[in-house]
Amino acid sequence: MAEIKLKNLTIEFGAFKAVDDVSLTVKDGEFVVYLGPSGCGKTTTLRCIAGLVQATSGEVMFDGVAVNDLSASARNIAMVFQFVSLYPHLSIKENIVFPLKARGVARPEIARKLEWVTDVFKLGDELGRYPSALPPGARQKVALARAVIRDPAVLLLDEPLSAIDEQFREEMRWELGHLQRQLGVTTIYVTHDQREAMSLADRIVLMNNSRIVQVSEPDRMFFDPVDVFAGQFIGSPSMNLIDLEPVAGGLRLGGSDVTLTAERDRVPQWALSAKRPLKLGVRPINVHLTEEPDVGVTLPVDDVFSVGRERFFSFRIGEAIHQGVDKRRSRAGSEGRVHFDPDGLLFFDAATGRRVNAEDAA
Ligand SMILES: Nc1ncnc2c1ncn2[C@@H]1O[C@H](COP(=O)(O)OP(=O)(O)OP(=O)(O)O)[C@@H](O)[C@H]1O
């Protein structure tokens, strides 16, 4: 087991900075998920921790010791990628024990370890079979078993579930989370799938444009985004972002004649008197249709639609379309009183996109 520390890590490919001044501490035994859009630098960071990519500047430390100059094989890490490469001519058992045999581990020790991972990964029935006979989910389990059998200090996983069918992915995700907790191995997991990140992580590291945007526990990432990017990347349907114009008595929703007020909509006083232009962020789960005449504002309801078991409605403010939760099974093409949950009102600096709170509004 190990604590991993990245100190001002920068990785350049020619003139391009794939990772730009990233600092992070992953605690011993922690499950950290790197999340972000394609190309933001997640895999490059992971490969650098593994020793497969050289840092341009900064340090990678395991338990307080810099490992920049250590080769991948000397780092005691195990890595599992999206596409598993098992040896096709070896049985599952031979595949799993391969890393131990390659290191000349004694037979009784190999037998003991094999029994342990077979039990943990429930692979007892598969040991005599060959990789081609196994479905992708089971092959990925074999790859994980092979990765952990030699007790790595760090487990690095790069989109390990994305090649697996949707129906098995959820099951594998659950099992993987359970296994990591059972093994207690420090784990860094890379994905661009927010559901995977939200369900697996102790903490999420959200990246964009080669930099870390936010490091938070999943709930906090959802309810307390640091900027517009974080707010909109997490959550589905995405957070609504609405322009605001300060007017006498409230904040007008941009491009409309509708004004949110302190009394009716509980817009906080600091937001009404903020010295800078703000945007309103509000998640669809915090937007409802109401029948009460004194609550909410009247806006045109555009459409209603279902995502899984949940029903949403879309509504228009000027030209822009936004979304809310429809608990009342309303009809499209009508007007509705739309209520923004006061606890769900998030304010962002219109120019920088940074979150603005009461303390920094002045
Ligand atoms: N060896 C390399 N040489 C040049 N550019 C590279 C190299 N490896 C990665 N890059 C570039 O660095 C950027 C970050 O890539 P990286 O694979 O880390 O992104 P990512 O966040 O993991 O995205 P994805 O989910 O698509 O893999 C990309 O623009 C990629 O093209």
The ligand as an ORCA input file, in Angstrom:
! r2SCAN-3c Opt
* xyz 0 1
  N       2.840     10.303    -26.766
  C       2.165     11.399    -27.083
  N       2.623     12.279    -27.999
  C       1.938     13.398    -28.302
  N       0.748     13.737    -27.771
  C       0.229     12.905    -26.857
  C       0.888     11.694    -26.464
  N       0.110     11.078    -25.541
  C      -0.972     11.859    -25.363
  N      -0.909     12.949    -26.156
  C      -1.912     14.030    -26.207
  O      -2.112     14.525    -24.910
  C      -3.481     14.889    -24.706
  C      -3.998     14.202    -23.482
  O      -4.133     12.823    -23.763
  P      -4.688     11.780    -22.701
  O      -4.686     10.435    -23.330
  O      -3.957     11.947    -21.421
  O      -6.173     12.277    -22.512
  P      -7.359     11.593    -21.738
  O      -7.910     12.637    -20.841
  O      -6.933     10.322    -21.111
  O      -8.410     11.336    -22.882
  P      -8.979      9.964    -23.449
  O     -10.130      9.633    -22.570
  O      -9.388     10.338    -24.838
  O      -7.855      8.977    -23.416
  C      -4.221     14.513    -25.975
  O      -4.388     15.673    -26.739
  C      -3.278     13.541    -26.656
  O      -3.410     13.628    -28.060
*
